[in-house]
Amino acid sequence: MVREKVRVSTRTLQWKCVESRVDSKRLYYGRFILSPLMKGQADTIGIAVRRVLLGEIEGTCITRAKSEKIPHEYSTIVGIQESVHEILMNLKEIVLRSNLYGTRDASICVKGPGYVTARDIILPPSVEIVDNTQHIANLTEPINLCIGLQIERNRGYRIKTLNNFQDRSYPIDAVFMPVRNANHSIHSYVNGNEKQEILFLEIWTNGSLTPKEALYEASRNLIDLFIPFLDSEEENLNLENNQHKATLPPPFTFHDIFEKLRKNKKEIALKSIFIDQLELPPRIYNCLKRSNIHTLLDLLNNSQEELMKIEHFHIEDVKHILDILEIEKDFA
């Protein structure tokens, strides 16, 4: 446990972590303060941050299981103590950490007798298990248990529906949220003739993110949501003042860069370079993410003209990306 004395600055807005602890591998706690705030600001920020913490932060979980030996979800298998439904519920509780996009395949293949835990899951390289001791099943006889799994990164939660069932494949209620709970409280005080406030934030996570990382992600998501409002006036000015001045870079530029990178790096390497690593400005990064452009390969598969069709994307943004890709090309 880490505790710090709360000190209120009357000069600039500051935040700090005043308490941090790890209760278990799947339960982290953090307490933060932000001060000094004017009257009413603490509640505005607290409500917004709490909603984003609980609903906007992405997480990774198992969303589907498949096995040829499972006739239906509520059946039992000889030699396994748990029912199929109980095994699916145990898989739902597995906590994963990753930066993957889309879905990936994983599997379990164990021979009994013995306990099956999260440690027995064979995962793709981009995924980690937070707690290897999480229980899945107990094999009481010398049988083979082989289950194919689907792993996905998303936000919020998704409840399985009847039309999600496929042949020998069973959906699992997906709870992607890494934040288990979040609270905010306000302390008011008088500073001279002015009433000010301190915002306290409490965050509990499942271990796939620390509370500090969750707060960072929530803050960045909030900023991204408001960026279009900041860009709208600037975009109108650019259309009026630069309608005839700005021109696209030559159409062969992306192709040349792509070919240069392809010569020096395998395509799989391009897939593993995420746009997060390119140090793009927040607005450009946000526009690309909304258009499902997540990796360098995704970006290079788009022409300048296709990028210009993205909402809130400017000609200057394409030039900025080209400058960054030129540097990447030089180091390739």
C-alpha positions as CSV (number, residue, x, y, z in Angstrom):
1,M,0.0,0.0,0.0
2,V,1.2,3.5,-0.9
3,R,-0.1,6.5,0.9
4,E,0.7,10.2,0.3
5,K,-0.4,13.2,2.3
6,V,-3.0,15.3,0.4
7,R,-1.7,18.7,-0.4
8,V,-3.9,21.3,-2.3
9,S,-2.2,23.7,-4.7
10,T,-3.9,27.0,-5.1
11,R,-1.8,27.9,-8.3
12,T,-2.3,25.2,-10.9
13,L,-4.6,22.2,-11.5
14,Q,-2.8,19.1,-10.3
15,W,-3.6,15.4,-9.9
16,K,-1.9,12.6,-7.9
17,C,-2.4,9.1,-6.7
18,V,-2.9,9.2,-2.9
19,E,-3.5,5.4,-2.4
20,S,-2.6,2.3,-4.4
21,R,-2.8,-1.3,-3.5
22,V,-3.0,-4.8,-5.0
23,D,-5.5,-6.9,-3.2
24,S,-5.0,-9.9,-5.5
25,K,-3.9,-10.7,-9.1
26,R,-7.4,-9.8,-10.2
27,L,-8.2,-6.9,-8.0
28,Y,-6.3,-3.6,-8.1
29,Y,-7.3,-0.4,-6.3
30,G,-6.3,3.2,-6.8
31,R,-7.4,6.5,-5.3
32,F,-6.6,9.8,-7.0
33,I,-7.3,13.5,-6.4
34,L,-7.6,16.5,-8.8
35,S,-7.4,20.0,-7.4
36,P,-8.0,22.9,-7.1
37,L,-11.3,23.1,-8.9
38,M,-13.9,25.8,-9.1
39,K,-17.4,25.1,-7.6
40,G,-19.3,22.6,-9.8
41,Q,-16.3,21.4,-11.8
42,A,-15.5,18.4,-9.7
43,D,-19.0,16.9,-10.3
44,T,-18.8,17.6,-14.0
45,I,-15.4,15.8,-14.3
46,G,-16.2,13.0,-11.9
47,I,-19.4,12.0,-13.7
48,A,-17.8,12.0,-17.1
49,V,-14.7,10.1,-16.1
50,R,-16.7,7.5,-14.2
51,R,-18.9,6.8,-17.2
52,V,-15.9,6.4,-19.5
53,L,-14.1,4.2,-17.0
54,L,-17.0,1.8,-16.9
55,G,-18.1,1.9,-20.5
56,E,-15.5,3.1,-22.9
57,I,-12.2,1.3,-22.0
58,E,-11.4,-1.7,-24.1
59,G,-10.6,-5.1,-22.6
60,T,-10.0,-8.7,-23.8
61,C,-11.9,-11.9,-23.0
62,I,-12.9,-15.3,-24.3
63,T,-16.1,-15.0,-26.4
64,R,-16.6,-18.5,-27.8
65,A,-15.7,-22.1,-27.1
66,K,-15.9,-25.1,-29.5
67,S,-15.5,-28.8,-28.9
68,E,-16.5,-31.9,-30.9
69,K,-17.4,-33.7,-27.6
70,I,-20.0,-31.2,-26.4
71,P,-23.5,-32.1,-27.7
72,H,-25.1,-29.0,-26.2
73,E,-24.4,-26.3,-23.5
74,Y,-26.2,-28.0,-20.7
75,S,-24.8,-31.5,-21.2
76,T,-22.3,-33.3,-19.0
77,I,-19.2,-35.2,-20.1
78,V,-18.1,-38.5,-18.5
79,G,-14.8,-38.0,-16.7
80,I,-15.3,-34.2,-16.1
81,Q,-16.6,-33.0,-12.7
82,E,-18.1,-29.8,-14.0
83,S,-21.0,-29.6,-16.5
84,V,-20.4,-27.9,-19.9
85,H,-22.3,-24.8,-18.6
86,E,-20.0,-24.5,-15.6
87,I,-16.9,-24.8,-17.8
88,L,-18.2,-22.0,-20.0
89,M,-18.9,-19.8,-16.9
90,N,-15.3,-20.5,-15.7
91,L,-13.9,-19.5,-19.1
92,K,-16.0,-16.3,-18.9
93,E,-14.1,-15.3,-15.7
94,I,-10.6,-15.7,-17.2
95,V,-8.8,-12.3,-17.2
96,L,-6.6,-11.5,-20.2
97,R,-4.3,-8.7,-21.1
98,S,-3.6,-7.8,-24.7
99,N,-3.3,-5.0,-27.3
100,L,-4.8,-7.1,-30.1
101,Y,-7.5,-5.9,-32.5
102,G,-10.3,-8.1,-33.8
103,T,-10.4,-11.8,-32.9
104,R,-7.8,-14.4,-32.3
105,D,-7.8,-18.2,-31.8
106,A,-6.6,-20.0,-28.7
107,S,-7.1,-23.6,-27.4
108,I,-7.0,-26.0,-24.5
109,C,-5.8,-29.6,-24.9
110,V,-5.2,-31.5,-21.7
111,K,-5.1,-35.1,-20.7
112,G,-6.6,-36.2,-17.4
113,P,-6.8,-36.9,-14.6
114,G,-6.0,-33.5,-13.1
115,Y,-7.1,-29.9,-12.8
116,V,-7.4,-27.6,-15.8
117,T,-6.5,-24.0,-15.1
118,A,-5.9,-20.9,-17.1
119,R,-2.2,-21.9,-17.4
120,D,-3.3,-24.7,-19.8
121,I,-4.7,-22.2,-22.4
122,I,-2.5,-21.9,-25.5
123,L,-2.6,-18.2,-26.4
124,P,-1.4,-16.2,-29.4
125,P,1.7,-14.1,-28.8
126,S,-0.2,-10.8,-28.2
127,V,-2.2,-12.1,-25.3
128,E,-1.3,-12.7,-21.6
129,I,-3.1,-14.4,-18.8
130,V,-3.4,-12.2,-15.6
131,D,-4.0,-15.1,-13.2
132,N,-2.7,-18.6,-14.2
133,T,-4.4,-20.2,-11.3
134,Q,-8.0,-19.6,-12.4
135,H,-9.9,-22.8,-12.4
136,I,-11.6,-24.2,-15.6
137,A,-12.4,-27.9,-15.0
138,N,-11.5,-31.0,-13.0
139,L,-10.8,-34.2,-15.1
140,T,-11.5,-37.2,-12.9
141,E,-10.6,-39.8,-15.5
142,P,-7.8,-40.3,-18.1
143,I,-9.6,-38.5,-20.9
144,N,-8.6,-35.8,-23.4
145,L,-10.2,-32.4,-23.2
146,C,-9.7,-30.3,-26.3
147,I,-11.5,-27.0,-26.6
148,G,-11.0,-24.3,-29.3
149,L,-11.4,-20.7,-28.0
150,Q,-12.1,-17.4,-29.7
151,I,-10.5,-14.3,-28.0
152,E,-11.7,-10.8,-28.8
153,R,-10.9,-7.2,-27.7
154,N,-13.8,-4.8,-27.4
155,R,-15.6,-2.6,-24.9
156,G,-18.7,-2.8,-22.7
157,Y,-20.3,-6.2,-22.6
158,R,-22.1,-8.6,-25.0
159,I,-24.8,-11.0,-24.0
160,K,-25.0,-14.3,-26.0
161,T,-28.2,-14.7,-28.1
162,L,-29.8,-17.9,-29.4
163,N,-28.8,-17.1,-33.0
164,N,-25.2,-16.9,-32.0
165,F,-25.0,-20.7,-31.6
166,Q,-23.2,-22.6,-34.3
167,D,-22.4,-26.2,-34.9
168,R,-20.5,-27.4,-31.8
169,S,-19.6,-23.8,-31.0
170,Y,-21.0,-21.9,-28.0
171,P,-20.9,-18.2,-27.4
172,I,-19.8,-16.9,-24.0
173,D,-21.2,-13.8,-22.3
174,A,-18.4,-11.3,-23.0
175,V,-17.6,-8.7,-20.3
176,F,-14.8,-6.7,-21.8
177,M,-14.7,-4.0,-19.1
178,P,-11.4,-4.0,-17.2
179,V,-12.7,-1.6,-14.6
180,R,-14.8,-3.4,-12.0
181,N,-16.0,-0.3,-10.2
182,A,-15.4,3.5,-10.0
183,N,-16.6,6.1,-7.6
184,H,-16.1,9.8,-7.2
185,S,-16.5,12.1,-4.3
186,I,-16.0,15.8,-3.7
187,H,-14.5,17.8,-0.8
188,S,-15.3,21.5,-0.7
189,Y,-13.2,24.1,1.1
190,V,-12.9,27.9,1.2
191,N,-9.7,29.5,-0.1
192,G,-9.9,33.2,0.8
193,N,-13.2,34.5,-0.6
194,E,-13.4,31.7,-3.1
195,K,-15.1,28.3,-2.7
196,Q,-13.0,25.5,-4.3
197,E,-13.3,21.7,-4.6
198,I,-11.1,18.6,-4.6
199,L,-12.2,15.6,-6.7
200,F,-11.5,12.2,-5.4
201,L,-11.6,9.2,-7.8
202,E,-11.6,5.6,-6.7
203,I,-10.9,2.9,-9.3
204,W,-11.0,-0.9,-9.0
205,T,-9.7,-3.0,-12.0
206,N,-9.4,-6.7,-12.8
207,G,-5.6,-6.6,-13.1
208,S,-5.5,-6.4,-16.9
209,L,-4.9,-2.6,-16.3
210,T,-3.7,-0.8,-13.3
211,P,-6.1,2.0,-12.0
212,K,-3.5,4.6,-13.2
213,E,-3.5,3.1,-16.7
214,A,-7.3,3.0,-16.7
215,L,-7.5,6.6,-15.7
216,Y,-5.1,7.5,-18.5
217,E,-7.2,5.6,-21.1
218,A,-10.4,7.2,-19.8
219,S,-8.9,10.7,-20.1
220,R,-7.6,10.0,-23.6
221,N,-11.0,8.7,-24.7
222,L,-12.8,11.8,-23.3
223,I,-10.4,14.0,-25.2
224,D,-10.9,12.0,-28.4
225,L,-14.7,12.4,-28.1
226,F,-14.4,16.2,-28.0
227,I,-11.9,16.6,-30.8
228,P,-14.5,16.9,-33.6
229,F,-15.9,20.0,-31.9
230,L,-12.5,21.6,-31.9
231,D,-11.9,20.7,-35.5
232,S,-15.2,21.8,-37.0
233,E,-14.4,25.6,-37.0
234,E,-10.9,25.0,-38.1
235,E,-12.1,22.8,-40.9
236,N,-14.5,25.5,-42.1
237,L,-11.7,28.0,-42.1
238,N,-9.4,25.7,-44.0
239,L,-12.1,25.2,-46.7
240,E,-12.6,28.9,-47.1
241,N,-9.0,30.0,-47.0
242,N,-7.2,27.1,-48.6
243,Q,-9.7,25.8,-51.1
244,H,-7.5,26.5,-54.1
245,K,-4.1,26.4,-52.4
246,A,-3.8,22.9,-50.8
247,T,-3.0,20.0,-53.0
248,L,-2.5,16.3,-52.4
249,P,0.9,14.8,-52.5
250,P,1.8,12.9,-55.7
251,P,-0.4,9.7,-55.8
252,F,2.6,7.5,-56.1
253,T,4.1,8.5,-52.8
254,F,2.4,5.9,-50.6
255,H,3.1,3.2,-53.2
256,D,6.8,4.0,-53.2
257,I,6.9,4.0,-49.4
258,F,5.0,0.7,-49.2
259,E,7.3,-1.0,-51.7
260,K,10.4,0.3,-49.8
261,L,9.0,-1.1,-46.5
262,R,7.9,-4.3,-48.1
263,K,11.5,-4.9,-49.4
264,N,13.1,-4.5,-46.0
265,K,10.3,-5.9,-43.7
266,K,8.1,-8.9,-44.1
267,E,4.4,-8.2,-44.3
268,I,3.8,-9.9,-40.9
269,A,6.1,-7.2,-39.4
270,L,4.0,-4.5,-40.9
271,K,0.9,-6.1,-39.3
272,S,2.7,-6.0,-35.9
273,I,3.4,-2.2,-36.1
274,F,0.4,-0.4,-34.6
275,I,-0.4,3.2,-35.5
276,D,-0.1,3.9,-31.7
277,Q,3.7,3.5,-32.3
278,L,3.9,6.2,-35.0
279,E,3.4,9.1,-32.5
280,L,0.6,10.6,-34.5
281,P,-1.3,13.7,-33.2
282,P,-4.4,12.7,-31.2
283,R,-6.9,13.9,-33.8
284,I,-5.2,12.0,-36.7
285,Y,-4.9,8.9,-34.5
286,N,-8.6,9.2,-33.6
287,C,-9.7,9.5,-37.2
288,L,-7.7,6.5,-38.3
289,K,-9.0,4.3,-35.4
290,R,-12.6,5.2,-36.2
291,S,-12.0,4.0,-39.8
292,N,-10.6,0.6,-38.5
293,I,-7.0,1.5,-39.4
294,H,-5.1,-0.1,-36.6
295,T,-1.7,-1.2,-38.1
296,L,0.9,0.2,-40.4
297,L,-0.2,-2.4,-43.0
298,D,-3.8,-1.1,-42.7
299,L,-2.6,2.4,-43.3
300,L,-0.4,1.6,-46.3
301,N,-3.2,-0.3,-48.0
302,N,-5.1,3.0,-48.3
303,S,-4.3,5.7,-50.9
304,Q,-4.2,9.4,-50.2
305,E,-7.6,9.8,-51.8
306,E,-9.1,7.1,-49.6
307,L,-7.7,8.8,-46.5
308,M,-9.2,12.1,-47.6
309,K,-12.7,10.5,-47.5
310,I,-12.3,10.0,-43.7
311,E,-14.5,12.4,-41.8
312,H,-12.6,15.3,-40.2
313,F,-9.4,14.3,-42.1
314,H,-7.5,17.2,-43.8
315,I,-5.0,17.4,-46.6
316,E,-2.4,18.5,-44.1
317,D,-3.0,15.3,-42.1
318,V,-2.0,13.2,-45.1
319,K,1.2,15.2,-45.5
320,H,1.9,14.8,-41.8
321,I,1.5,11.0,-42.1
322,L,3.8,11.0,-45.2
323,D,6.5,12.8,-43.2
324,I,6.3,10.1,-40.5
325,L,6.3,7.3,-43.0
326,E,9.4,8.8,-44.7
327,I,11.3,8.5,-41.4
328,E,10.1,4.9,-41.0
329,K,11.2,4.2,-44.5
330,D,14.7,5.6,-43.8
331,F,15.1,3.3,-40.8
332,A,13.7,0.2,-42.6
